[in-house]
Every structure is written in structure tokens, then in C-alpha cells.
């Protein structure tokens, strides 16, 4: 299992709080020897102790540390090409595509984000999460870059099973064939507000113009989707970041607030551009 760097993190958190091992041990309710052995990597602490350590590393009574955000920033500075994968399960052994679901943005793949916070927030609806950090080496891979566009919306609609009645469309077939020829797809993150818009577009309720403006208002950043097994070998594990209950709670709130704001902005855009543009039936049957 790719695990947490508890020894290093414990010392870093304690140092940032300017606390001795004795004071730090007292703060989280364990003995001095326990902290000493944790920092020297001679002891595997209980989950309850780990939770307390990382809670202090997120927010303490007198100081907000945000240890995960700080570490992520350091990794981005050091390695440049860094990607994040949020999940509620342990990753054992080598990465694979076997555990991926089919009906998501670009079908089966290993999904990663470009920032720690957006990745954490995106999986915050799950019960217990952590974020894996990887160094990415793009050399030798074919990468398809997409932006917030009609092409992107059609692809997401297709892979999420919304376009059954248009599966014989020449335009749609050509798009999917192109996407599936690449090792990695780089595309915008689709949140709940985006999904609602794409659903409306796929049903023929809104036009491409309404969709475009609505999606732009809901933009959340980019994701890298590793669609082929060989591409996974270009990811090198760096760290696993522990998300404490308090941080998880804040992340869920951030996500809900972003969804509400995105939905409101998208709704305004859809109303403002009513009766403009083309509808999906015309686009895919042309």
C-alpha cells in the first residue's frame, strides 16, 4: 500500500507549531515516547492518533497550518509536473484501470487533478478520503488537450450514456475515435453544475450557445485522464496526503458552495442567451 509519510509529517507539524515532543504528545493525548518513536519511524500509530496529528496540521487553536496545501506547493515547485488523485480506497501495488467505472466523464481511466484542493474537494462527498500525489512524465505519450467547448460536452455526454439515440452520428463517431486514439486526455473538470447543463443539452432543452456560456461560468479547472495502461507507468508515486475529519468537513462545504454558485451563474447564462445557437439534434445530424 502506498502510505502516509507520518514520521516526516508529524515532525513538520510539531516544528511549525514550535512545540517540543513532550508538549506535542500532551496536546494529542499520548506519551512522549510515542511521539519520539513516530518521528523516528519506529512505531505505527493508531488511526485515532493519526487523526489528531493531522487535525493539528490543518487547524490548531492558535494557528492554521494547512500542511497538505503547503506540501502540495512544495511538490509543484520541486517536480513541476505533479498530479493528484483523490479516493476513499487504498491503492495497493501498481496502478491499473480495473477499478475505474465506465460511465464517467471519459469512460474507464485513472482520473487526476492539477491541484490538491480541487482534487480533495471533488471527492469530498465520500466518507473517508485521502489524496495521492504523483510526478508525471509525459514523454512518449500522446496527449489530447480539450477546453470548455462543444466537443468536450459531446464527449462527456457520450461517455455518460446520454447520447444513445445519436450513437450512429458520423460526427460523434469521429470524435470518440479520435479521443480513444490518445493515451491521455486533458480536459475541464465537470461538476454537478456542468452535469446539469450537459444533461439539458443532451435532451435538447438548451442550445450550444447556452451550453457554452453556462459551462464557462462553472469552470473548475483541469483533469488528466489516463485512458491506457501504458500511460500509468508514466506516473511516479510521491506521497499520500491524509485528510483529517475537520479538513474533510471544510472541503465538503467548499464543494457545496461552489456547486451552488456554479449552478446560479450557469442558470443566469442560460436565460440570457435563450433562443441563440443550435440544438444537439441539428448538430449531430448535419
Secondary structure, 3 states (H helix, E strand, C coil): CCCCCHHHHHHHHHHHCCCCHHHHHHHHCCCHHHHHHHHCCCCCCCHHHHHHHHHHCCECCCCECCHHHHHHHHHHHHHCCEEEEEECCCCCCCCCCCCCCCCCCCCCCEEEECCHHHHHHHCCCCCCCEEEEEEECCCCCCEEECCCCHHHHHHHHHHCCCCHHHCCCHHHHHHHHHHCCCCEEEEECCCHHHHHHHHHHHHCCCCHHHHHHHHHHCCCCEEEEECCHHHHCCEEEEEEEECCHHHHHHHHHHHHHHHHHHHHHHHHHHHHCCCCCCCHHHHHCC
